[in-house]
């Protein structure tokens, strides 16, 4: 409705200006001069005829006849001049009044804007359908493609088509759309990262030099760009560089919604990377074996927190783990606290001889314990001890 209202208002405004111009044609200086000369000649000729009549050179009847012919001549000359001037003034206005809407409509049709309305209606129809058919989706894609052929710089439709190809698992065909977006937005971290991810997936999870450079550029623009951190973590894990994978995923995890499937996947990757890095001897940390008393029942949707505190009087925890859990999902049997989990800036686990460990399942998703949370009894561990600490979540607040 806003589009139609705008078109109507602008059209009325244009018609008003044209009508005003038609009612008041411009006065040209040369026309005024011509008319002045005609009036002067007319007055002089009338005066001559009157003198001839007074001198009895012509009769009164001849004077009236010649005066009438002179009047008709003046009227005809003024009428021709006025009509010609008005036609000359109104001609371009009338032509503009006709051509502007015609050209506007042709341009509107050429650029495919009327298809935008059809696309909007089709989107509404697809949303309301319980399960769109393959034909519905094909028709939708064809319409988007038609619009992009006329307006290849439409970023919204480029993103839409890239997303459709990704959902289809066709990453090869998603790449050209991201290329166009990169051309339009060369400094957009999200575009660079998504292009790199599409290329990475299209090449069977092989990170080539170009994709690595795109990811590096994305992180230089936005160090917390989630797609780039995720791809680099996966690549590092696949290469056996578990410490690097852990670094990327630990930076990514806090950005994800607490109970989302993405957060659970990344949390699982963090745990696996820690375990493998510790086993390979490239990472040191405190291992904690977890147990949940079965008397508490099935695990609800919650967030598991494992917290290490010191006895130096500082209320801030030394380190903390945050692991989202779905309803009925058991927490990992073993977790690892490393220097990457240290909260206190500039410190490491080795800076503390002993730490107090505790765990709880937070129903609200926050680190502060509240009524209803499942909690463990704290245990004290020596940070130099290689044996795993034992924590049992056995009561509810």
C-alpha positions, 0 to 999 in steps of 0.5 A: 500500500505504501508503494501505491500511495507514493505513486499516486501522490507523486502522479497527482503532484506532477499533473498539478504542475503540468496543469499550472504550466498549461494554464499559464504559458510563458510570455515571450519578449519577441511576441510582445514586441511584435504585438506592440509594432502591430498596434503602432502600425494600426494606430498610425494607419487609422490616423491616416485614414481619418486625415484622408476622410477629413480632407475629403480624399475618401468618403465616410463609407470608404473610411468605414470599409477600410477601417473594418478591413484594418481591424480584421487584419489586426485581429488575424495577426494577433490570433496567429501569433498567440496560437503559434506562441501557445502551441510552441510553449505547450508542445513540450509540456504535453509531450513531457506529460505523455512521455514521462509516465510511458518511459517510467513504466517501460523502465519500471518493467525493464528493471523488473520492479513489478516482479518484486510485487509478485515475489512478495506475494509468492513469499507470503504464499510459501510461508503460509503453505504447510509444505511447499512443493518442488514446483513452488520452489522452482517458480520462486527461484526462477522469479528471483533469477529474472529480477537478478538478470535485470538488477544484478546489484540487488544484495537482498536477492543475492543473499537469498539465492546464496542461502537457497543453494546452501540449503540445497547443499549446492555450495558450488552454485552458492559461490557466484552469488557470494562473489557478487556480494564481495564485489558490492561489499569488499570490506564486509566481514560476514560476506568474506567469511561466507564466501570462504565457507562456501568455497571450503565446503564446495572443495570437500572441506579443503582450505585453499590459499584464497579461502584462508586469505578471505577468512584472515581478512574477515577476522582482521575486520571483525575478530569475533566473526563467527563463521570464520572462527568456526571454519578455521576451528574445523580445519585446524581440528582436521589437521590435528592442530587441536590447540588452534582449534580450541582457540578458535572455538573458545572464541566462538562459543560465547557468541552462540545462544546458550541452549542452541544446537550450534552451541552444543556442537561447538561445546562438544568440539571444544571438549574433544579438542581439549582432550586430544591436545592434552593427550598429545602433550600440547596442552596442560589442564585440570581434568574433572570427572563428572557424575550426576546422581540418578535420584535427581531424575532426567537431565533438564534443558540447562547449562552446565558450569564447572568453576574453579576458585582460589582461596586468595580472597578474590571473589572472581573465579579463576576459570570456568567452563560453560556447556549447554545441555538439551533436555535428556542429554547427559553432560560429558563424563570428563571435562578439562579446565585449561588456561584458555578457560581462565577468567582472570586476565594475565594469569594461568592455572599454574599461578595457583597452588590449589583450587576449589572446584564445583559444578552445577546445572543452571536452569536459567542459563546464568552462572549465579546459582538459583533455587532449582539448580542442581549442584555439587559439593566443592572439592579442592585439588592441587594444580600440579596433580595429574589425577582427575578430580571427582565432582558429583552433582547430587542435590537441588537447591 
